Amino acid sequence: MRSLKELFRIGYGPSSSHTMGPARAAEELLRRAPELDAARVVLYGSLAKTGRGHGTDDAILSVLGADRTVVVFDADEVRIPHENTLDLIAYKNGREICRFRAMSVGGGAVEIEGEASEDGGEVYPERSFLEISRLCTRQRMRLSDYVFMREGDGIKDYLGRVWDVMNDAVDRGVAAVGTLPGGLHIERKARSLYRGGYSGERDADREKRLVSAYAYAVAEENAGGGIVVTAPTCGACGVLPAALRYCSELANADRERVIRALAVGGLFGNIVKTNASISGAECGCQAEIGTATSMAAGAIAELYGMSVERIEYAAETAMEHQLGLTCDPVGGLVQIPCIERNAVAAMRALDSVMLMRFLTGTRKISFDLVTATMYETGRDLNSHYRETAEGGLAKLYNNIK
């Protein structure tokens, strides 16, 4: 597995796979052909079908220049290696000087067809949670200590920066007002949720309101093109910050405990990314929100100092009950149902940790098994439910609303 620095990426929303990834591919074209005077980028699959709503063309043009770049949306070609595929071609004096095919594989990561990964080498020799848990048991170490051992102490500073960016997104989001861009006329709701307490409010209701407010805050910042952290993607970026922010406030946790929690949350995301997928275009929203829910549950369990077995149980439960979740963004925008879904998932992460406390020792399903199940389920999903905006809410919204 690769470093958590490649899972937790800091950048602008609204989509890691549809804006961050294509922008990075465009930067690679410039790196390979800095002398280009014209460029052509052809988008396929999910990029072609929902790229306009996600701002894929704008992200590419911002890198290559709108005055010399043509972006083509080809939604008909199906013989592609990944659902988020794009061809990039550079020209000089009317002559083609560079061409390559790229895949935006989720979380802002890009792979070039026929070439080794753009990112660094393997950091973790273990690939499954079973391997990791056995090592931790033998050496009597926490999961967070395992991450620090494999990554080196430098990862703590990086995770600290990640936490700062997450908190900044929450703070901006709960203070912001107005309408999100894109044409759906969605009013920001985080501020009203955050300030919506009332006299006699029950603790359980306050928890749901604040967790939801934090999740809305980050998801709305993402939808508005603000700076967020992929956790594991932009579309699911509100789940982990919301759950961890609320629980760290409740527990009065210091920075060291939060960084340890982030390390464990990231570890679960990394396992899914390595052995399955975090791409909604490849496996539906279960790959994004489902993984984010597992990351949040694992992080909270670590924050509370729970055992490796209990942490796995919480993360497994969180994913298990997101299986089959479809990706059907209305208008190709990361707004309906994405923003609300971040809040529901953050609360589900807390519920998974609570449930695990009562049921430890009864578990039958491992995290590795539920990860494999998610991947198989996602590959079996009809393409209409894998970030193409051709099914579900995306299809019916304009006809029934």
C-alpha positions as CSV (number, residue, x, y, z in Angstrom):
1,M,0.0,0.0,0.0
2,R,1.1,3.6,-0.6
3,S,1.4,6.5,1.7
4,L,-1.5,8.2,3.4
5,K,-0.3,11.3,1.7
6,E,-1.7,9.9,-1.5
7,L,-5.1,9.2,0.2
8,F,-5.5,12.5,2.1
9,R,-5.0,15.0,-0.7
10,I,-5.6,18.8,-0.1
11,G,-7.2,20.7,-3.0
12,Y,-10.2,22.4,-4.4
13,G,-13.6,20.8,-4.8
14,P,-16.1,19.7,-6.0
15,S,-14.8,16.4,-7.2
16,S,-11.5,14.6,-6.7
17,S,-12.0,12.3,-9.6
18,H,-13.6,14.8,-12.0
19,T,-11.7,18.0,-11.2
20,M,-8.5,17.2,-9.2
21,G,-7.6,14.2,-11.3
22,P,-8.2,15.7,-14.7
23,A,-6.4,18.9,-13.6
24,R,-3.4,16.7,-12.6
25,A,-3.5,15.0,-16.0
26,A,-3.5,18.3,-17.7
27,E,-0.5,19.4,-15.6
28,E,1.3,16.2,-16.8
29,L,0.6,17.2,-20.4
30,L,2.3,20.5,-19.8
31,R,5.2,18.8,-18.1
32,R,5.7,16.5,-21.1
33,A,5.1,19.2,-23.8
34,P,5.8,22.6,-22.3
35,E,6.2,24.1,-25.8
36,L,2.6,23.2,-26.9
37,D,0.6,26.0,-28.5
38,A,-2.7,24.0,-28.7
39,A,-4.2,21.1,-26.8
40,R,-7.2,18.7,-27.2
41,V,-8.6,16.7,-24.3
42,V,-11.2,14.0,-24.9
43,L,-13.3,12.8,-21.9
44,Y,-14.9,9.4,-21.8
45,G,-17.2,7.4,-19.5
46,S,-18.3,9.2,-16.4
47,L,-16.1,12.2,-17.1
48,A,-18.1,12.7,-20.3
49,K,-21.5,12.1,-18.8
50,T,-21.1,14.2,-15.6
51,G,-18.1,16.3,-16.4
52,R,-20.0,19.5,-17.1
53,G,-21.8,19.4,-13.8
54,H,-18.6,18.6,-11.9
55,G,-16.6,21.3,-13.8
56,T,-14.2,18.9,-15.4
57,D,-13.7,21.1,-18.5
58,D,-13.1,24.2,-16.3
59,A,-10.5,22.4,-14.3
60,I,-8.7,21.4,-17.5
61,L,-8.9,24.8,-19.1
62,S,-7.6,26.5,-16.0
63,V,-4.4,24.5,-16.4
64,L,-4.0,24.4,-20.2
65,G,-5.6,27.7,-21.1
66,A,-9.0,28.3,-22.5
67,D,-7.6,30.1,-25.6
68,R,-5.7,27.2,-26.9
69,T,-7.5,24.1,-25.6
70,V,-10.5,22.1,-26.9
71,V,-12.3,19.8,-24.5
72,V,-14.5,17.1,-26.1
73,F,-17.2,15.1,-24.3
74,D,-17.4,11.6,-25.8
75,A,-20.1,9.7,-24.0
76,D,-20.5,7.1,-26.6
77,E,-17.1,5.3,-26.5
78,V,-17.3,2.3,-24.2
79,R,-14.0,0.6,-25.0
80,I,-12.1,2.3,-22.2
81,P,-9.8,1.0,-19.5
82,H,-11.6,2.9,-16.7
83,E,-14.8,4.8,-16.2
84,N,-12.9,8.0,-15.8
85,T,-10.7,8.0,-18.9
86,L,-9.3,10.9,-20.9
87,D,-7.0,11.3,-23.8
88,L,-4.7,14.3,-23.8
89,I,-3.0,15.6,-27.0
90,A,-0.6,18.4,-27.4
91,Y,0.2,20.3,-30.7
92,K,2.9,22.6,-31.9
93,N,2.5,24.5,-35.2
94,G,-0.4,22.2,-36.1
95,R,1.6,19.0,-35.5
96,E,0.9,16.5,-32.7
97,I,3.9,16.4,-30.4
98,C,2.5,14.4,-27.4
99,R,-0.3,12.1,-26.6
100,F,-1.3,9.8,-23.7
101,R,-4.3,8.3,-22.1
102,A,-5.0,8.9,-18.4
103,M,-7.4,7.4,-15.9
104,S,-8.7,9.4,-12.9
105,V,-9.0,6.5,-10.5
106,G,-10.5,8.2,-7.5
107,G,-9.3,10.5,-4.7
108,G,-7.5,12.8,-7.1
109,A,-5.0,10.0,-8.2
110,V,-4.1,9.6,-11.9
111,E,-2.7,6.7,-13.7
112,I,-1.2,6.8,-17.3
113,E,-2.0,3.9,-19.5
114,G,1.0,1.7,-20.0
115,E,3.1,3.4,-17.4
116,A,4.0,2.9,-13.8
117,S,2.0,4.8,-11.2
118,E,2.7,8.5,-11.0
119,D,3.0,8.3,-7.2
120,G,5.7,7.0,-5.0
121,G,6.4,3.4,-4.2
122,E,4.9,1.0,-1.7
123,V,5.1,2.1,2.0
124,Y,3.2,-0.7,3.6
125,P,4.2,-4.3,2.8
126,E,0.9,-5.5,4.3
127,R,-2.1,-5.2,2.0
128,S,-5.0,-6.6,4.1
129,F,-6.4,-5.8,7.5
130,L,-5.8,-9.4,8.6
131,E,-2.0,-9.0,7.9
132,I,-1.9,-5.7,9.7
133,S,-3.9,-6.9,12.8
134,R,-1.7,-10.0,13.1
135,L,1.4,-7.9,13.1
136,C,-0.1,-5.5,15.7
137,T,-1.0,-8.4,17.9
138,R,2.5,-10.0,17.7
139,Q,4.2,-6.7,18.4
140,R,1.6,-5.4,20.9
141,M,1.1,-2.1,19.1
142,R,-1.8,0.1,18.3
143,L,-3.0,0.5,14.7
144,S,-1.8,4.2,14.8
145,D,1.7,3.0,16.0
146,Y,1.7,0.7,13.0
147,V,1.0,3.6,10.6
148,F,3.8,5.7,12.2
149,M,6.2,2.8,12.0
150,R,5.6,2.3,8.3
151,E,5.3,6.0,7.3
152,G,7.9,7.5,9.6
153,D,7.4,10.4,12.0
154,G,6.9,12.8,9.2
155,I,3.4,11.5,8.6
156,K,2.4,13.1,11.9
157,D,3.1,16.6,10.6
158,Y,1.2,15.9,7.4
159,L,-1.8,14.5,9.3
160,G,-1.7,17.7,11.5
161,R,-1.9,19.8,8.3
162,V,-4.8,17.6,7.1
163,W,-6.6,18.1,10.4
164,D,-6.1,21.9,10.2
165,V,-7.6,22.0,6.6
166,M,-10.5,19.9,7.7
167,N,-11.2,22.2,10.6
168,D,-10.9,25.3,8.4
169,A,-13.5,23.8,6.1
170,V,-15.9,23.2,9.0
171,D,-15.4,26.7,10.3
172,R,-15.9,28.3,6.9
173,G,-18.9,26.2,6.2
174,V,-20.8,26.8,9.4
175,A,-20.4,30.6,8.9
176,A,-21.3,30.7,5.2
177,V,-24.6,31.7,3.7
178,G,-25.9,31.8,0.1
179,T,-26.7,29.6,-2.8
180,L,-24.3,26.9,-4.2
181,P,-23.3,27.2,-7.8
182,G,-24.5,24.9,-10.6
183,G,-28.1,25.8,-11.2
184,L,-30.0,23.7,-8.6
185,H,-30.3,26.7,-6.4
186,I,-29.3,24.8,-3.3
187,E,-29.2,27.0,-0.2
188,R,-26.4,26.4,2.2
189,K,-27.8,24.7,5.4
190,A,-24.7,24.2,7.7
191,R,-25.1,27.6,9.4
192,S,-28.7,27.1,10.3
193,L,-28.1,23.5,11.5
194,Y,-25.2,24.7,13.6
195,R,-27.2,27.6,15.2
196,G,-30.4,25.7,15.4
197,G,-30.3,24.6,19.0
198,Y,-33.3,25.2,21.2
199,S,-34.1,25.3,24.9
200,G,-34.4,21.9,26.3
201,E,-32.7,20.2,23.4
202,R,-31.9,16.6,24.2
203,D,-28.3,15.5,24.1
204,A,-29.0,12.9,21.4
205,D,-30.7,15.6,19.2
206,R,-27.8,18.0,19.8
207,E,-25.3,15.4,18.8
208,K,-27.2,14.7,15.5
209,R,-27.6,18.4,14.8
210,L,-23.9,19.2,15.4
211,V,-22.5,16.2,13.5
212,S,-24.8,17.0,10.6
213,A,-23.9,20.7,10.7
214,Y,-20.2,19.8,10.5
215,A,-20.7,17.4,7.6
216,Y,-22.9,19.9,5.7
217,A,-20.3,22.5,6.3
218,V,-17.5,20.6,4.6
219,A,-19.6,19.1,1.9
220,E,-21.0,22.6,1.1
221,E,-17.5,24.0,1.0
222,N,-16.6,21.3,-1.5
223,A,-19.7,21.9,-3.6
224,G,-18.7,25.6,-3.7
225,G,-15.2,24.8,-4.9
226,G,-13.5,25.4,-1.6
227,I,-10.4,23.8,-0.2
228,V,-11.0,20.4,1.3
229,V,-9.3,17.1,2.0
230,T,-10.1,14.0,0.1
231,A,-11.3,11.5,2.7
232,P,-11.2,9.4,0.6
233,T,-12.7,11.6,-2.1
234,C,-14.2,15.1,-2.4
235,G,-17.7,13.8,-2.7
236,A,-17.3,12.1,0.7
237,C,-15.1,14.7,2.3
238,G,-17.5,15.7,5.0
239,V,-17.9,12.4,6.8
240,L,-14.6,12.0,8.6
241,P,-14.1,15.6,9.6
242,A,-17.6,15.8,11.0
243,A,-17.5,12.7,13.1
244,L,-14.0,13.3,14.4
245,R,-14.5,17.0,15.1
246,Y,-17.6,16.3,17.2
247,C,-16.1,13.4,19.1
248,S,-12.8,15.2,19.7
249,E,-14.7,18.1,21.2
250,L,-16.8,15.8,23.3
251,A,-13.8,13.9,24.6
252,N,-11.6,17.1,24.9
253,A,-9.0,15.2,22.9
254,D,-5.6,16.7,22.4
255,R,-3.9,17.0,19.0
256,E,-1.9,13.8,19.4
257,R,-5.0,11.7,19.9
258,V,-6.7,13.3,16.9
259,I,-3.6,12.6,14.7
260,R,-3.6,9.0,15.8
261,A,-7.3,8.8,15.0
262,L,-6.7,10.2,11.5
263,A,-3.9,7.7,11.0
264,V,-6.2,4.8,11.7
265,G,-9.1,6.3,9.6
266,G,-6.6,6.7,6.7
267,L,-5.4,3.1,7.1
268,F,-8.9,1.8,6.5
269,G,-9.3,4.1,3.4
270,N,-6.0,2.8,2.1
271,I,-7.0,-0.8,2.5
272,V,-10.1,-0.1,0.4
273,K,-8.2,1.9,-2.2
274,T,-5.6,-0.9,-2.5
275,N,-7.9,-3.9,-2.6
276,A,-11.1,-2.5,-4.1
277,S,-12.0,1.1,-5.2
278,I,-12.8,4.5,-3.8
279,S,-14.2,5.7,-7.2
280,G,-17.9,6.3,-7.5
281,A,-17.6,5.9,-11.3
282,E,-16.2,2.4,-10.8
283,C,-18.2,1.1,-7.8
284,G,-21.0,3.6,-7.0
285,C,-21.3,5.7,-3.9
286,Q,-20.6,2.8,-1.6
287,A,-17.0,3.2,-2.7
288,E,-16.9,6.8,-1.6
289,I,-19.4,7.3,1.2
290,G,-19.1,3.7,2.3
291,T,-15.3,4.0,2.7
292,A,-15.6,7.4,4.4
293,T,-18.0,5.9,6.9
294,S,-15.5,3.1,7.7
295,M,-12.7,5.6,8.0
296,A,-14.8,7.7,10.4
297,A,-15.8,4.8,12.5
298,G,-12.3,3.5,12.7
299,A,-11.0,6.9,13.6
300,I,-13.5,7.4,16.4
301,A,-12.8,4.0,17.8
302,E,-9.1,4.8,17.9
303,L,-9.8,8.2,19.5
304,Y,-11.6,6.3,22.3
305,G,-8.6,4.0,22.7
306,M,-10.4,0.8,21.7
307,S,-8.7,-2.5,20.8
308,V,-7.8,-3.6,17.3
309,E,-10.7,-6.0,17.3
310,R,-13.2,-3.4,18.3
311,I,-11.8,-0.9,15.8
312,E,-12.1,-3.4,13.0
313,Y,-15.7,-4.3,14.0
314,A,-16.7,-0.6,13.9
315,A,-15.2,0.0,10.5
316,E,-16.6,-3.3,9.1
317,T,-20.1,-2.5,10.4
318,A,-19.9,1.0,8.9
319,M,-19.1,-0.4,5.4
320,E,-21.5,-3.4,5.6
321,H,-24.6,-1.2,5.8
322,Q,-23.6,1.0,2.9
323,L,-23.3,-1.9,0.4
324,G,-25.2,-1.2,-2.8
325,L,-25.3,2.5,-2.3
326,T,-25.7,4.1,-5.8
327,C,-24.0,7.2,-7.2
328,D,-26.7,9.3,-8.9
329,P,-25.8,13.0,-8.6
330,V,-28.6,15.2,-9.9
331,G,-27.3,17.3,-12.7
332,G,-23.9,15.8,-12.3
333,L,-23.3,18.1,-9.4
334,V,-21.9,17.0,-6.0
335,Q,-25.0,18.4,-4.2
336,I,-28.1,16.2,-4.4
337,P,-27.9,13.7,-2.7
338,C,-24.2,14.0,-1.9
339,I,-24.3,16.8,0.7
340,E,-27.1,15.3,2.8
341,R,-25.5,11.8,2.4
342,N,-22.3,13.0,4.1
343,A,-24.3,14.0,7.2
344,V,-26.2,10.7,7.3
345,A,-22.9,8.8,6.9
346,A,-21.2,10.7,9.7
347,M,-24.1,9.8,12.1
348,R,-23.9,6.2,10.9
349,A,-20.2,6.1,11.8
350,L,-21.0,7.1,15.4
351,D,-23.8,4.5,15.5
352,S,-21.4,1.8,14.3
353,V,-19.0,2.5,17.1
354,M,-21.8,2.5,19.6
355,L,-23.2,-0.8,18.4
356,M,-19.8,-2.4,18.4
357,R,-19.4,-1.7,22.1
358,F,-22.3,-4.0,22.8
359,L,-21.6,-6.7,20.3
360,T,-17.8,-7.2,20.5
361,G,-17.0,-10.9,20.2
362,T,-20.0,-11.8,18.1
363,R,-18.6,-10.6,14.7
364,K,-18.7,-13.0,11.8
365,I,-17.7,-10.6,8.9
366,S,-14.1,-9.2,8.6
367,F,-13.2,-5.9,7.2
368,D,-11.3,-7.6,4.4
369,L,-14.4,-9.6,3.5
370,V,-16.7,-6.6,3.5
371,T,-14.2,-4.7,1.3
372,A,-14.2,-7.5,-1.2
373,T,-18.0,-7.6,-1.1
374,M,-18.2,-3.9,-1.8
375,Y,-15.9,-4.2,-4.8
376,E,-17.9,-7.1,-6.3
377,T,-21.2,-5.4,-5.6
378,G,-19.9,-2.2,-7.2
379,R,-18.7,-3.9,-10.4
380,D,-22.1,-5.5,-10.7
381,L,-24.0,-2.2,-10.4
382,N,-25.7,-1.1,-13.6
383,S,-23.6,1.7,-15.1
384,H,-26.6,4.1,-14.6
385,Y,-25.8,4.0,-10.9
386,R,-22.1,4.6,-11.2
387,E,-21.7,8.4,-11.4
388,T,-23.2,8.7,-14.9
389,A,-26.3,10.7,-13.8
390,E,-28.4,8.3,-16.0
391,G,-30.3,6.6,-13.2
392,G,-31.9,7.0,-9.8
393,L,-32.4,10.6,-8.5
394,A,-30.4,12.0,-11.3
395,K,-32.8,10.6,-13.9
396,L,-36.1,11.1,-12.1
397,Y,-35.6,14.4,-10.4
398,N,-36.5,16.7,-13.3
399,N,-39.5,14.5,-14.2
400,I,-41.1,14.2,-10.8
401,K,-40.1,17.2,-8.6
